[in-house]
Amino acid sequence: MTLTDDGGAEVTLIEKPKRIISAAPSNTEIIFSLGLEDRLVGRSEFCNYPEGAENIESIGKMSPLNLEKIASLEPDLILSYGGFQLKDIPRLRELGFKVLVIQSESLQEMIDGIQLIATACGFPEEGRMLTSQMQERIQRVTSRVEILPENQKPKVFVGSNFDTIYSPGRETLFHELITLAGGQNIVGDQVGWVKLNPELVAQAEPDIILIPSGIMNPEEISKIKNDIINHPGWSYVPAIKNNHIFAVNEDLFYRAGPRLIDGLELLYE
């Protein structure tokens, strides 16, 4: 079959791939969710979920890709993330490897990406079953949220106490999940990851503060919470006054895989 990936390239597969390399954590989680982990022969060093993923041989960093290591594993399909990996993909294709770029910027694109991977692996029905279950879970949340009046939707700030704060605005997965879960993102009127001045957080008066934690933000959560509570000028922020400060697993909001639905349900709660 011939498939068009998220980079616009046509990829022709002759048979079901039996040796798959995942160059991104999101793709690894999709492969496991489809029950195809026995076909994984390589994964990036950041692929730490689910249990068992770390037992698969590492190909090293997500960028630059270790072409020599990848070639040594003799994959018949490489699932790439795109973005900063795009510079390595032409060389992989020149070497004769089949590379499928999966780069999802929205919940629907993530669902489409799961179906693309399932189809490429020769298990389209498993993909349809998985995505159908995910869409039902999304619908359960959004059907409750759509009856809420705007004044009952809490204002949400994602970030920390750093002097320079980057918070997810419009056209990010995190923003979409906040909105679908019934929140109002305080930087939702801006696009992408927004550089935010601490004074703007005080002015926005968020009702909820979310602290992403994980590989990207490894700092001690208790210290970050304490620093937020004692941040100059933030003492009257409703989220701090009411102790509505929540540490969340960043993987549920950054990785374009099945666990985004877990993130949506967590935000709703």
JOTADA-V132295 format. One record per residue. N is the residue number from 1. RES is the residue in three letters. PHI is phi as a letter, one per 20 degrees, with the letter a starting at -180 (none if undefined). OMEGA is omega in whole degrees, 0 to 359 (NA if undefined). NEAR is the number of other C-alpha atoms within 8 Angstrom. Layout:
n=N res=RES phi=PHI omega=OMEGA near=NEAR
n=N res=RES phi=PHI omega=OMEGA near=NEAR
This chain:
n=1 res=MET phi=none omega=176 near=5
n=2 res=THR phi=d omega=181 near=7
n=3 res=LEU phi=c omega=175 near=8
n=4 res=THR phi=d omega=183 near=9
n=5 res=ASP phi=e omega=184 near=12
n=6 res=ASP phi=f omega=174 near=10
n=7 res=GLY phi=e omega=180 near=9
n=8 res=GLY phi=n omega=181 near=6
n=9 res=ALA phi=e omega=175 near=7
n=10 res=GLU phi=e omega=182 near=8
n=11 res=VAL phi=d omega=181 near=11
n=12 res=THR phi=d omega=179 near=8
n=13 res=LEU phi=d omega=184 near=9
n=14 res=ILE phi=e omega=181 near=5
n=15 res=GLU phi=b omega=178 near=4
n=16 res=LYS phi=f omega=179 near=8
n=17 res=PRO phi=f omega=180 near=11
n=18 res=LYS phi=d omega=180 near=8
n=19 res=ARG phi=c omega=186 near=11
n=20 res=ILE phi=d omega=171 near=14
n=21 res=ILE phi=d omega=174 near=13
n=22 res=SER phi=d omega=182 near=14
n=23 res=ALA phi=e omega=180 near=15
n=24 res=ALA phi=b omega=180 near=14
n=25 res=PRO phi=g omega=181 near=14
n=26 res=SER phi=f omega=180 near=9
n=27 res=ASN phi=f omega=177 near=14
n=28 res=THR phi=f omega=180 near=14
n=29 res=GLU phi=f omega=177 near=12
n=30 res=ILE phi=f omega=180 near=12
n=31 res=ILE phi=g omega=178 near=11
n=32 res=PHE phi=f omega=181 near=10
n=33 res=SER phi=f omega=178 near=9
n=34 res=LEU phi=e omega=180 near=11
n=35 res=GLY phi=m omega=185 near=7
n=36 res=LEU phi=d omega=185 near=9
n=37 res=GLU phi=f omega=180 near=8
n=38 res=ASP phi=f omega=179 near=5
n=39 res=ARG phi=e omega=180 near=9
n=40 res=LEU phi=f omega=177 near=13
n=41 res=VAL phi=d omega=180 near=11
n=42 res=GLY phi=b omega=179 near=14
n=43 res=ARG phi=b omega=179 near=18
n=44 res=SER phi=f omega=183 near=14
n=45 res=GLU phi=f omega=179 near=10
n=46 res=PHE phi=e omega=181 near=8
n=47 res=CYS phi=f omega=186 near=11
n=48 res=ASN phi=d omega=181 near=9
n=49 res=TYR phi=b omega=357 near=10
n=50 res=PRO phi=e omega=177 near=7
n=51 res=GLU phi=g omega=183 near=6
n=52 res=GLY phi=o omega=181 near=7
n=53 res=ALA phi=f omega=183 near=11
n=54 res=GLU phi=f omega=176 near=10
n=55 res=ASN phi=e omega=179 near=5
n=56 res=ILE phi=e omega=185 near=10
n=57 res=GLU phi=f omega=181 near=8
n=58 res=SER phi=e omega=174 near=9
n=59 res=ILE phi=e omega=179 near=13
n=60 res=GLY phi=n omega=185 near=9
n=61 res=LYS phi=f omega=176 near=10
n=62 res=MET phi=f omega=179 near=11
n=63 res=SER phi=b omega=352 near=6
n=64 res=PRO phi=f omega=179 near=7
n=65 res=LEU phi=f omega=178 near=10
n=66 res=ASN phi=e omega=186 near=9
n=67 res=LEU phi=f omega=181 near=7
n=68 res=GLU phi=f omega=179 near=6
n=69 res=LYS phi=f omega=179 near=8
n=70 res=ILE phi=g omega=181 near=12
n=71 res=ALA phi=f omega=182 near=8
n=72 res=SER phi=f omega=181 near=6
n=73 res=LEU phi=e omega=175 near=8
n=74 res=GLU phi=l omega=180 near=7
n=75 res=PRO phi=f omega=171 near=13
n=76 res=ASP phi=d omega=171 near=10
n=77 res=LEU phi=b omega=176 near=12
n=78 res=ILE phi=d omega=178 near=13
n=79 res=LEU phi=e omega=183 near=14
n=80 res=SER phi=e omega=178 near=13
n=81 res=TYR phi=e omega=188 near=11
n=82 res=GLY phi=n omega=178 near=10
n=83 res=GLY phi=l omega=183 near=6
n=84 res=PHE phi=f omega=176 near=6
n=85 res=GLN phi=e omega=186 near=13
n=86 res=LEU phi=g omega=182 near=8
n=87 res=LYS phi=f omega=181 near=6
n=88 res=ASP phi=e omega=188 near=9
n=89 res=ILE phi=f omega=179 near=9
n=90 res=PRO phi=g omega=180 near=8
n=91 res=ARG phi=f omega=178 near=7
n=92 res=LEU phi=f omega=179 near=12
n=93 res=ARG phi=f omega=176 near=10
n=94 res=GLU phi=f omega=179 near=7
n=95 res=LEU phi=f omega=175 near=6
n=96 res=GLY phi=n omega=181 near=6
n=97 res=PHE phi=e omega=176 near=11
n=98 res=LYS phi=e omega=182 near=12
n=99 res=VAL phi=c omega=178 near=12
n=100 res=LEU phi=d omega=180 near=11
n=101 res=VAL phi=e omega=177 near=11
n=102 res=ILE phi=d omega=182 near=13
n=103 res=GLN phi=c omega=186 near=12
n=104 res=SER phi=d omega=180 near=10
n=105 res=GLU phi=d omega=180 near=10
n=106 res=SER phi=b omega=179 near=11
n=107 res=LEU phi=f omega=180 near=11
n=108 res=GLN phi=f omega=178 near=6
n=109 res=GLU phi=f omega=176 near=10
n=110 res=MET phi=f omega=179 near=14
n=111 res=ILE phi=f omega=177 near=9
n=112 res=ASP phi=f omega=179 near=8
n=113 res=GLY phi=f omega=177 near=11
n=114 res=ILE phi=f omega=180 near=12
n=115 res=GLN phi=f omega=178 near=12
n=116 res=LEU phi=f omega=179 near=9
n=117 res=ILE phi=f omega=180 near=11
n=118 res=ALA phi=f omega=180 near=14
n=119 res=THR phi=f omega=180 near=10
n=120 res=ALA phi=f omega=181 near=12
n=121 res=CYS phi=e omega=178 near=9
n=122 res=GLY phi=n omega=181 near=8
n=123 res=PHE phi=c omega=183 near=9
n=124 res=PRO phi=f omega=182 near=11
n=125 res=GLU phi=f omega=176 near=7
n=126 res=GLU phi=f omega=177 near=9
n=127 res=GLY phi=f omega=180 near=14
n=128 res=ARG phi=f omega=179 near=9
n=129 res=MET phi=f omega=181 near=8
n=130 res=LEU phi=f omega=183 near=10
n=131 res=THR phi=f omega=177 near=11
n=132 res=SER phi=f omega=178 near=8
n=133 res=GLN phi=f omega=180 near=8
n=134 res=MET phi=f omega=180 near=10
n=135 res=GLN phi=f omega=176 near=8
n=136 res=GLU phi=f omega=179 near=8
n=137 res=ARG phi=f omega=177 near=9
n=138 res=ILE phi=f omega=182 near=10
n=139 res=GLN phi=f omega=180 near=8
n=140 res=ARG phi=f omega=179 near=8
n=141 res=VAL phi=f omega=186 near=13
n=142 res=THR phi=f omega=179 near=11
n=143 res=SER phi=f omega=177 near=8
n=144 res=ARG phi=f omega=184 near=8
n=145 res=VAL phi=f omega=188 near=10
n=146 res=GLU phi=f omega=178 near=7
n=147 res=ILE phi=e omega=180 near=6
n=148 res=LEU phi=f omega=173 near=9
n=149 res=PRO phi=f omega=184 near=6
n=150 res=GLU phi=g omega=184 near=5
n=151 res=ASN phi=f omega=176 near=5
n=152 res=GLN phi=d omega=179 near=6
n=153 res=LYS phi=e omega=184 near=10
n=154 res=PRO phi=f omega=174 near=11
n=155 res=LYS phi=e omega=188 near=12
n=156 res=VAL phi=c omega=174 near=14
n=157 res=PHE phi=d omega=176 near=14
n=158 res=VAL phi=d omega=180 near=10
n=159 res=GLY phi=r omega=184 near=11
n=160 res=SER phi=b omega=183 near=8
n=161 res=ASN phi=d omega=185 near=10
n=162 res=PHE phi=f omega=179 near=5
n=163 res=ASP phi=f omega=174 near=6
n=164 res=THR phi=d omega=185 near=8
n=165 res=ILE phi=d omega=173 near=13
n=166 res=TYR phi=d omega=183 near=9
n=167 res=SER phi=c omega=185 near=12
n=168 res=PRO phi=f omega=177 near=13
n=169 res=GLY phi=e omega=181 near=16
n=170 res=ARG phi=g omega=180 near=12
n=171 res=GLU phi=m omega=169 near=10
n=172 res=THR phi=d omega=178 near=13
n=173 res=LEU phi=f omega=182 near=12
n=174 res=PHE phi=f omega=179 near=10
n=175 res=HIS phi=f omega=180 near=13
n=176 res=GLU phi=f omega=181 near=12
n=177 res=LEU phi=f omega=177 near=12
n=178 res=ILE phi=g omega=183 near=14
n=179 res=THR phi=f omega=180 near=10
n=180 res=LEU phi=f omega=182 near=11
n=181 res=ALA phi=e omega=176 near=13
n=182 res=GLY phi=o omega=179 near=13
n=183 res=GLY phi=d omega=174 near=11
n=184 res=GLN phi=d omega=181 near=11
n=185 res=ASN phi=f omega=184 near=12
n=186 res=ILE phi=f omega=176 near=10
n=187 res=VAL phi=d omega=182 near=11
n=188 res=GLY phi=f omega=179 near=11
n=189 res=ASP phi=e omega=179 near=7
n=190 res=GLN phi=d omega=187 near=8
n=191 res=VAL phi=d omega=174 near=10
n=192 res=GLY phi=m omega=178 near=9
n=193 res=TRP phi=e omega=191 near=9
n=194 res=VAL phi=e omega=173 near=12
n=195 res=LYS phi=f omega=192 near=8
n=196 res=LEU phi=d omega=176 near=10
n=197 res=ASN phi=f omega=181 near=9
n=198 res=PRO phi=g omega=180 near=10
n=199 res=GLU phi=f omega=180 near=7
n=200 res=LEU phi=f omega=177 near=8
n=201 res=VAL phi=f omega=179 near=12
n=202 res=ALA phi=f omega=181 near=12
n=203 res=GLN phi=f omega=183 near=6
n=204 res=ALA phi=f omega=179 near=7
n=205 res=GLU phi=l omega=180 near=11
n=206 res=PRO phi=f omega=177 near=15
n=207 res=ASP phi=e omega=182 near=12
n=208 res=ILE phi=c omega=173 near=13
n=209 res=ILE phi=d omega=179 near=14
n=210 res=LEU phi=d omega=178 near=12
n=211 res=ILE phi=d omega=177 near=11
n=212 res=PRO phi=f omega=181 near=11
n=213 res=SER phi=c omega=179 near=13
n=214 res=GLY phi=q omega=182 near=9
n=215 res=ILE phi=g omega=182 near=5
n=216 res=MET phi=f omega=182 near=6
n=217 res=ASN phi=c omega=189 near=7
n=218 res=PRO phi=e omega=184 near=7
n=219 res=GLU phi=f omega=178 near=7
n=220 res=GLU phi=f omega=185 near=6
n=221 res=ILE phi=f omega=182 near=8
n=222 res=SER phi=f omega=178 near=6
n=223 res=LYS phi=f omega=180 near=8
n=224 res=ILE phi=f omega=179 near=11
n=225 res=LYS phi=g omega=181 near=9
n=226 res=ASN phi=f omega=179 near=8
n=227 res=ASP phi=f omega=178 near=9
n=228 res=ILE phi=f omega=181 near=11
n=229 res=ILE phi=f omega=184 near=9
n=230 res=ASN phi=e omega=181 near=8
n=231 res=HIS phi=f omega=180 near=9
n=232 res=PRO phi=g omega=176 near=5
n=233 res=GLY phi=n omega=182 near=7
n=234 res=TRP phi=d omega=188 near=12
n=235 res=SER phi=f omega=181 near=10
n=236 res=TYR phi=e omega=176 near=9
n=237 res=VAL phi=f omega=183 near=11
n=238 res=PRO phi=g omega=181 near=11
n=239 res=ALA phi=f omega=180 near=13
n=240 res=ILE phi=f omega=179 near=14
n=241 res=LYS phi=f omega=184 near=9
n=242 res=ASN phi=e omega=181 near=6
n=243 res=ASN phi=l omega=176 near=6
n=244 res=HIS phi=e omega=180 near=11
n=245 res=ILE phi=d omega=187 near=11
n=246 res=PHE phi=c omega=171 near=8
n=247 res=ALA phi=e omega=181 near=9
n=248 res=VAL phi=c omega=177 near=8
n=249 res=ASN phi=f omega=185 near=9
n=250 res=GLU phi=g omega=182 near=10
n=251 res=ASP phi=f omega=181 near=8
n=252 res=LEU phi=f omega=185 near=11
n=253 res=PHE phi=c omega=182 near=12
n=254 res=TYR phi=d omega=185 near=9
n=255 res=ARG phi=e omega=183 near=10
n=256 res=ALA phi=e omega=179 near=14
n=257 res=GLY phi=c omega=185 near=11
n=258 res=PRO phi=g omega=183 near=11
n=259 res=ARG phi=f omega=172 near=10
n=260 res=LEU phi=g omega=179 near=13
n=261 res=ILE phi=f omega=173 near=11
n=262 res=ASP phi=f omega=179 near=9
n=263 res=GLY phi=f omega=179 near=11
n=264 res=LEU phi=f omega=181 near=14
n=265 res=GLU phi=f omega=178 near=10
n=266 res=LEU phi=f omega=179 near=7
n=267 res=LEU phi=f omega=179 near=9
n=268 res=TYR phi=f omega=179 near=8
n=269 res=GLU phi=f omega=NA near=4
